[in-house]
Amino acid sequence: MKIETIFQNNEKWVAEKLAINTNYFNELAQGQRPEFLYIGCSDSRVTAEDLMGVQPGDVFVHRNVANLVNNVDLNVMSVVNYAIRHLKVNHVVVCGHYNCGGVKAAMQPVDMGILNPWLRNIRDVYRLHKDELNAIEDINARYNRLVELNVEEQCVNLIKTAAVQEAFRDRGLIVHGWVFDINTGKLIDLKINFQEKLEAIKEIYNLSDSPMF
C-alpha cells in the first residue's frame, strides 16, 4: 500500500463521518469518556475497535507484543493508572488471540536478543501451568491454550495493582479476559471470575488502602 493511499482513505473517512453528523469532529474534540480500557496484542491483524464494533472515543487502547501486563513496564502501568484513575473506565479487558506470534516465539529455544526479557513473561506463564500444557499433544492446541492462560495471568497482574483494587472497591470496576479467534473472527469470553481471583491473592497483594501501585 502506498502512503498516498492512507491519506486518500482518511479523506474518505472524514467525508463519511461528516455526511452522517456535521458536528462529529467538534464533538469528538470535546474530550473522551470511554467505558473500556483494552489491553491487546500489537499484531497487525487484531484491531480493538474493529473486532469490538465500537467507535472512536469508546475504548482506551494499549497494545504490546502478546498483550502483557508487566509491573515494571512503565508504559502499560501508566496506561492502567490513567485509564482507571482519570478516565474512570469501568471495564478493563485483556484480549489475546489464537496463533499469536509472540506466544509461539516465547516457546522457541532461540536467543532473540532484546526480546528475551519480554518473552520470558510468557515462559513464566508456561512454567506455572506446565503440567496442563505438556499434557496437550497437539502443538498448535498447546500454543492456543497458552494464549488463554497468558490472558488469565495478565488479568491477575491487573488485579494485583492498587488502581484496579481501589476502583473495584469504589465503583465496581471489572477485569475481563478475552481471546480473539483469528480463524473465525469471533471474540471468546474466558469468563475470568474477578472477585474469586482477587480473593485468592489479596492476602499478599492487597493494596486497596494504598494511594500508590
Residue frames as qw, qx, qy, qz and C-alpha x, y, z in Angstrom:
[[0.000, 0.887, 0.462, 0.000, 0.00, 0.00, 0.00],
 [0.398, 0.440, -0.022, 0.805, 1.29, 3.47, -0.88],
 [0.197, -0.293, -0.463, 0.813, 1.45, 6.23, 1.71],
 [0.208, -0.013, -0.231, -0.950, -0.73, 8.37, -0.53],
 [0.467, -0.317, -0.746, -0.353, -3.48, 5.77, -0.26],
 [0.350, -0.376, -0.677, 0.527, -3.57, 6.24, 3.50],
 [0.012, 0.278, 0.155, -0.948, -4.32, 9.95, 3.14],
 [0.365, -0.089, -0.552, -0.744, -6.92, 9.26, 0.47],
 [0.460, -0.361, -0.811, 0.015, -8.58, 6.81, 2.84],
 [0.217, -0.345, -0.498, 0.765, -8.50, 9.43, 5.57],
 [0.193, 0.097, -0.161, -0.963, -10.24, 11.99, 3.37],
 [0.478, -0.214, -0.706, -0.477, -12.92, 9.45, 2.53],
 [0.421, -0.360, -0.757, 0.346, -13.38, 8.56, 6.21],
 [0.054, -0.251, -0.270, 0.928, -13.73, 12.24, 7.17],
 [0.338, -0.017, -0.389, -0.857, -16.33, 12.79, 4.46],
 [0.496, -0.280, -0.799, -0.194, -18.31, 9.73, 5.55],
 [0.314, -0.366, -0.650, 0.587, -18.38, 10.87, 9.18],
 [0.059, 0.235, 0.085, -0.967, -19.43, 14.41, 8.29],
 [0.356, -0.137, -0.621, -0.685, -22.14, 13.13, 5.98],
 [0.481, -0.423, -0.767, 0.038, -23.73, 11.43, 8.99],
 [0.410, -0.811, -0.321, 0.266, -23.05, 14.16, 11.55],
 [0.389, 0.785, -0.039, 0.481, -21.66, 17.57, 10.60],
 [0.315, -0.826, 0.314, -0.347, -20.55, 18.10, 14.22],
 [0.967, -0.094, -0.219, 0.092, -18.85, 14.72, 14.55],
 [0.676, 0.227, -0.308, 0.630, -15.29, 16.01, 14.93],
 [0.145, -0.602, 0.190, -0.762, -16.29, 19.02, 17.01],
 [0.810, -0.463, 0.007, -0.359, -17.96, 16.64, 19.45],
 [0.927, 0.025, -0.245, 0.282, -15.00, 14.25, 19.35],
 [0.416, 0.478, -0.295, 0.715, -12.64, 17.10, 20.23],
 [0.450, -0.705, 0.036, -0.547, -14.55, 17.89, 23.44],
 [0.298, -0.509, 0.736, -0.333, -12.89, 15.00, 25.30],
 [0.567, 0.070, -0.797, -0.196, -13.15, 11.28, 25.94],
 [0.572, -0.313, 0.497, -0.572, -15.20, 9.22, 28.37],
 [0.576, 0.181, -0.759, -0.244, -14.51, 5.60, 27.39],
 [0.834, -0.380, 0.109, -0.386, -16.10, 2.77, 29.35],
 [0.989, -0.012, 0.040, 0.145, -13.36, 0.30, 28.45],
 [0.091, -0.759, 0.613, 0.197, -9.60, 0.01, 28.73],
 [0.961, 0.269, 0.010, -0.060, -8.47, -2.57, 26.18],
 [0.267, -0.685, 0.651, 0.187, -5.04, -4.19, 26.51],
 [0.918, 0.337, 0.166, -0.124, -4.32, -6.23, 23.41],
 [0.750, -0.129, 0.408, 0.504, -1.59, -7.59, 21.18],
 [0.023, 0.660, -0.275, -0.699, 0.30, -5.43, 18.67],
 [0.443, 0.148, 0.808, 0.359, -0.42, -7.97, 15.91],
 [0.123, 0.193, -0.288, -0.930, -1.48, -6.03, 12.80],
 [0.294, -0.232, -0.808, -0.454, -4.40, -8.41, 12.21],
 [0.369, -0.551, -0.718, 0.210, -6.09, -7.68, 15.55],
 [0.044, 0.326, -0.028, 0.944, -7.59, -4.19, 15.90],
 [0.010, 0.238, 0.751, -0.615, -9.59, -3.38, 19.01],
 [0.372, 0.322, 0.132, -0.860, -12.20, -1.04, 17.54],
 [0.505, 0.191, -0.616, -0.574, -12.98, -3.30, 14.58],
 [0.384, -0.070, -0.920, 0.022, -13.38, -6.54, 16.49],
 [0.015, -0.331, -0.693, 0.641, -15.44, -4.83, 19.22],
 [0.087, 0.620, 0.644, 0.440, -17.56, -2.89, 16.73],
 [0.260, -0.792, -0.334, 0.440, -17.04, 0.42, 18.52],
 [0.355, 0.858, 0.130, 0.347, -16.28, 3.99, 17.51],
 [0.420, 0.344, -0.326, 0.774, -13.51, 6.48, 18.34],
 [0.276, -0.466, 0.256, -0.801, -13.95, 7.61, 21.95],
 [0.856, -0.297, -0.176, -0.384, -15.47, 4.34, 23.16],
 [0.951, -0.214, -0.075, 0.210, -12.30, 2.46, 24.11],
 [0.118, -0.877, 0.464, 0.031, -8.93, 3.48, 25.56],
 [0.967, 0.235, -0.094, 0.036, -6.40, 1.17, 23.91],
 [0.229, -0.743, 0.622, 0.093, -2.96, -0.15, 24.81],
 [0.961, 0.263, -0.061, -0.055, -1.22, -2.76, 22.68],
 [0.137, -0.724, 0.673, 0.073, 2.07, -4.60, 23.04],
 [0.484, 0.288, -0.806, -0.184, 3.62, -7.90, 22.00],
 [0.456, -0.165, -0.872, 0.066, 1.45, -10.71, 23.43],
 [0.438, -0.662, -0.248, -0.555, -0.78, -8.37, 25.48],
 [0.618, -0.137, -0.592, 0.499, 1.35, -8.40, 28.63],
 [0.336, -0.875, -0.043, -0.345, 0.70, -6.50, 31.86],
 [0.742, 0.075, -0.383, 0.546, 4.22, -6.30, 33.22],
 [0.403, -0.856, -0.280, 0.163, 4.55, -4.41, 36.50],
 [0.478, -0.512, 0.183, 0.689, 7.94, -2.95, 35.52],
 [0.321, 0.385, 0.527, 0.686, 6.68, -1.71, 32.15],
 [0.027, -0.385, -0.285, 0.877, 6.03, 1.98, 32.78],
 [0.231, -0.014, -0.508, -0.830, 4.08, 2.23, 29.53],
 [0.450, -0.369, -0.758, -0.295, 1.34, -0.24, 30.44],
 [0.354, -0.443, -0.627, 0.534, 1.32, 0.84, 34.10],
 [0.009, 0.216, 0.024, -0.976, 0.87, 4.48, 33.05],
 [0.355, -0.160, -0.602, -0.698, -1.99, 3.49, 30.74],
 [0.450, -0.415, -0.788, 0.067, -3.68, 1.49, 33.50],
 [0.253, -0.391, -0.444, 0.766, -3.31, 4.30, 36.00],
 [0.113, 0.130, -0.172, -0.970, -4.56, 7.00, 33.61],
 [0.385, -0.218, -0.698, -0.563, -7.49, 4.98, 32.29],
 [0.471, -0.455, -0.745, 0.123, -8.72, 3.88, 35.72],
 [0.340, -0.493, -0.423, 0.680, -7.97, 6.89, 37.92],
 [0.000, -0.341, 0.092, 0.935, -8.50, 9.74, 35.46],
 [0.339, -0.010, -0.591, -0.731, -10.77, 8.47, 32.69],
 [0.523, -0.061, 0.575, -0.627, -12.72, 6.37, 35.21],
 [0.549, 0.123, -0.707, -0.429, -13.21, 3.35, 32.94],
 [0.721, -0.272, 0.370, -0.519, -15.41, 0.65, 34.47],
 [0.977, 0.107, 0.185, -0.010, -14.13, -2.31, 32.47],
 [0.048, -0.717, 0.646, 0.258, -10.57, -3.43, 31.79],
 [0.949, 0.268, 0.087, -0.143, -10.10, -6.05, 29.08],
 [0.253, -0.536, 0.734, 0.333, -7.05, -8.17, 28.36],
 [0.839, 0.436, 0.132, -0.297, -7.51, -9.63, 24.88],
 [0.361, -0.407, 0.750, 0.377, -5.18, -12.22, 23.42],
 [0.729, 0.453, -0.155, -0.489, -5.57, -14.03, 20.13],
 [0.909, -0.019, 0.403, 0.101, -5.00, -17.52, 18.80],
 [0.768, 0.435, 0.136, 0.450, -1.97, -18.05, 16.55],
 [0.181, -0.977, 0.098, 0.056, -0.13, -15.34, 18.50],
 [0.703, 0.547, -0.311, 0.332, 3.39, -14.95, 17.17],
 [0.115, -0.703, 0.491, -0.502, 4.66, -13.62, 20.49],
 [0.820, -0.322, 0.364, -0.304, 3.45, -16.70, 22.35],
 [0.958, 0.268, -0.007, 0.102, 4.98, -19.03, 19.77],
 [0.430, 0.710, -0.379, 0.410, 8.25, -17.10, 19.77],
 [0.420, -0.664, 0.454, -0.420, 8.48, -17.38, 23.56],
 [0.902, -0.183, 0.363, -0.147, 8.44, -21.17, 23.32],
 [0.808, 0.533, -0.196, 0.155, 11.25, -21.46, 20.77],
 [0.771, -0.485, 0.083, 0.404, 14.73, -22.41, 22.06],
 [0.549, 0.541, 0.143, 0.621, 16.26, -19.40, 20.33],
 [0.347, -0.447, -0.198, 0.801, 18.15, -16.36, 21.63],
 [0.239, 0.767, 0.490, 0.339, 16.02, -13.42, 20.49],
 [0.344, 0.312, -0.118, 0.878, 18.19, -10.67, 21.91],
 [0.137, -0.156, 0.270, -0.940, 16.27, -7.72, 23.32],
 [0.673, -0.233, -0.350, -0.609, 13.04, -9.72, 23.11],
 [0.521, 0.003, -0.819, 0.238, 14.30, -12.29, 25.64],
 [0.028, -0.077, -0.646, 0.759, 13.27, -10.46, 28.85],
 [0.511, 0.065, -0.028, -0.857, 9.89, -9.53, 27.38],
 [0.730, 0.048, -0.566, -0.380, 9.09, -13.03, 26.18],
 [0.269, 0.115, -0.862, 0.415, 10.26, -14.52, 29.47],
 [0.433, -0.025, 0.385, -0.815, 6.98, -13.31, 30.96],
 [0.816, 0.136, -0.250, -0.504, 5.20, -15.81, 28.71],
 [0.569, 0.227, -0.773, 0.164, 7.69, -18.54, 29.62],
 [0.098, -0.148, 0.691, -0.700, 6.82, -17.86, 33.25],
 [0.711, 0.051, 0.092, -0.695, 3.15, -18.45, 32.44],
 [0.777, 0.218, -0.565, -0.171, 4.14, -21.76, 30.84],
 [0.279, 0.250, -0.804, 0.461, 6.12, -22.70, 33.96],
 [0.394, -0.091, 0.494, -0.770, 3.09, -22.05, 36.18],
 [0.809, 0.214, 0.193, -0.512, 0.88, -24.29, 34.01],
 [0.126, 0.508, -0.808, -0.269, 3.48, -26.75, 32.71],
 [0.329, 0.029, 0.935, -0.129, 1.67, -29.93, 33.67],
 [0.549, 0.582, 0.445, -0.401, -1.56, -28.94, 31.92],
 [0.405, 0.762, -0.289, -0.415, 0.22, -27.67, 28.81],
 [0.011, -0.460, 0.869, 0.184, 2.60, -30.60, 28.45],
 [0.476, 0.173, 0.838, -0.201, -0.37, -32.96, 28.53],
 [0.587, 0.688, 0.155, -0.398, -1.66, -31.39, 25.28],
 [0.725, -0.054, 0.539, 0.425, -0.05, -33.38, 22.46],
 [0.474, 0.699, 0.369, 0.388, -1.09, -31.20, 19.53],
 [0.474, -0.125, -0.099, 0.866, 1.43, -28.35, 19.42],
 [0.054, -0.390, -0.278, -0.876, -1.00, -25.78, 17.97],
 [0.566, -0.635, -0.454, -0.264, -3.62, -26.63, 20.55],
 [0.664, -0.393, -0.321, 0.549, -0.95, -26.28, 23.23],
 [0.276, 0.096, 0.043, 0.955, 0.04, -22.83, 21.99],
 [0.282, -0.510, -0.377, -0.720, -3.57, -21.72, 21.85],
 [0.657, -0.606, -0.445, 0.054, -4.17, -22.93, 25.39],
 [0.549, -0.220, -0.184, 0.785, -1.08, -20.95, 26.43],
 [0.010, 0.387, 0.237, 0.891, -2.68, -17.91, 24.78],
 [0.529, -0.635, -0.413, -0.382, -5.70, -18.36, 27.08],
 [0.728, -0.475, -0.324, 0.372, -3.58, -18.95, 30.18],
 [0.421, 0.082, -0.029, 0.903, -1.47, -15.92, 29.35],
 [0.223, -0.560, -0.274, -0.749, -4.60, -13.76, 29.20],
 [0.689, -0.606, -0.392, -0.074, -5.68, -15.15, 32.57],
 [0.686, -0.290, -0.222, 0.629, -2.31, -14.40, 34.17],
 [0.208, 0.271, 0.080, 0.936, -2.28, -10.86, 32.78],
 [0.442, -0.650, -0.347, -0.511, -5.71, -10.35, 34.31],
 [0.748, -0.515, -0.314, 0.278, -4.24, -11.48, 37.64],
 [0.515, 0.020, -0.066, 0.854, -1.40, -8.98, 37.15],
 [0.121, -0.530, -0.222, -0.809, -4.01, -6.25, 36.73],
 [0.646, -0.633, -0.367, -0.216, -5.83, -7.37, 39.86],
 [0.719, -0.240, -0.293, 0.583, -2.55, -7.02, 41.78],
 [0.263, 0.328, 0.000, 0.907, -2.49, -3.26, 41.16],
 [0.045, -0.363, -0.548, 0.752, -3.81, -0.71, 43.63],
 [0.271, 0.157, -0.223, -0.923, -5.65, 1.20, 40.90],
 [0.489, -0.139, -0.744, -0.434, -7.76, -1.82, 39.98],
 [0.355, -0.311, -0.808, 0.353, -8.40, -2.80, 43.60],
 [0.018, 0.295, 0.328, -0.897, -9.47, 0.71, 44.54],
 [0.378, 0.092, -0.362, -0.847, -11.74, 1.09, 41.52],
 [0.458, -0.214, -0.846, -0.169, -13.33, -2.29, 42.26],
 [0.251, -0.358, -0.687, 0.580, -13.95, -1.22, 45.85],
 [0.047, 0.355, 0.183, -0.916, -15.23, 2.26, 44.99],
 [0.506, 0.391, -0.087, -0.764, -17.24, 1.75, 41.81],
 [0.838, 0.138, 0.488, -0.200, -17.30, -1.94, 40.91],
 [0.353, 0.669, -0.550, -0.353, -14.71, -1.97, 38.12],
 [0.930, 0.003, 0.360, -0.073, -14.38, -5.40, 36.48],
 [0.050, -0.572, 0.718, 0.394, -11.43, -7.07, 34.72],
 [0.883, 0.321, 0.181, -0.292, -12.26, -9.27, 31.72],
 [0.335, -0.410, 0.754, 0.389, -10.19, -11.85, 29.83],
 [0.754, 0.539, 0.139, -0.350, -10.97, -12.38, 26.15],
 [0.461, -0.232, 0.691, 0.506, -9.44, -14.24, 23.22],
 [0.536, 0.595, -0.136, -0.583, -9.93, -13.30, 19.59],
 [0.752, 0.071, 0.633, 0.173, -10.19, -16.36, 17.34],
 [0.060, 0.584, -0.398, -0.705, -8.38, -15.11, 14.27],
 [0.126, 0.026, 0.916, 0.380, -9.68, -18.09, 12.27],
 [0.014, 0.590, 0.800, 0.108, -13.35, -17.20, 12.73],
 [0.009, 0.490, 0.089, 0.867, -13.36, -13.53, 13.78],
 [0.600, -0.637, -0.425, -0.231, -15.18, -14.44, 17.00],
 [0.075, -0.582, 0.518, -0.623, -14.47, -12.97, 20.43],
 [0.714, -0.260, -0.649, 0.033, -14.34, -15.54, 23.23],
 [0.376, -0.719, 0.257, -0.525, -15.02, -14.52, 26.83],
 [0.487, 0.190, -0.806, 0.279, -12.83, -16.61, 29.14],
 [0.622, -0.633, -0.307, -0.343, -15.21, -15.68, 31.97],
 [0.414, 0.227, -0.578, 0.666, -12.50, -14.71, 34.42],
 [0.502, -0.721, -0.478, -0.023, -14.02, -14.65, 37.91],
 [0.192, 0.701, -0.226, 0.649, -12.70, -11.27, 39.03],
 [0.536, -0.668, 0.231, -0.462, -13.76, -11.48, 42.66],
 [0.983, -0.174, 0.021, 0.057, -12.53, -15.06, 43.01],
 [0.711, 0.408, -0.177, 0.545, -9.11, -14.08, 41.64],
 [0.059, -0.724, 0.244, -0.643, -8.95, -11.10, 43.98],
 [0.784, -0.532, 0.139, -0.289, -9.84, -13.24, 46.98],
 [0.971, 0.040, -0.075, 0.223, -7.14, -15.75, 46.03],
 [0.635, 0.341, -0.164, 0.674, -4.34, -13.19, 46.01],
 [0.162, -0.866, -0.057, -0.470, -5.43, -10.46, 48.41],
 [0.784, -0.584, -0.049, 0.205, -3.51, -11.86, 51.39],
 [0.682, -0.155, 0.197, 0.687, -0.29, -10.99, 49.57],
 [0.302, 0.264, 0.370, 0.838, -1.30, -8.33, 47.05],
 [0.121, -0.831, -0.542, 0.022, -3.92, -6.31, 48.94],
 [0.365, 0.002, -0.004, 0.931, -3.08, -2.67, 48.16],
 [0.048, -0.707, -0.579, -0.402, -6.56, -1.17, 48.24],
 [0.372, -0.869, -0.240, 0.220, -5.69, 1.08, 51.17],
 [0.537, -0.322, 0.237, 0.743, -2.55, 2.35, 49.46],
 [0.320, 0.825, 0.079, -0.458, -2.55, 5.52, 47.33],
 [0.164, 0.668, -0.620, -0.379, 0.16, 4.10, 45.08],
 [0.862, 0.231, -0.422, -0.164, 0.85, 0.97, 42.99]]
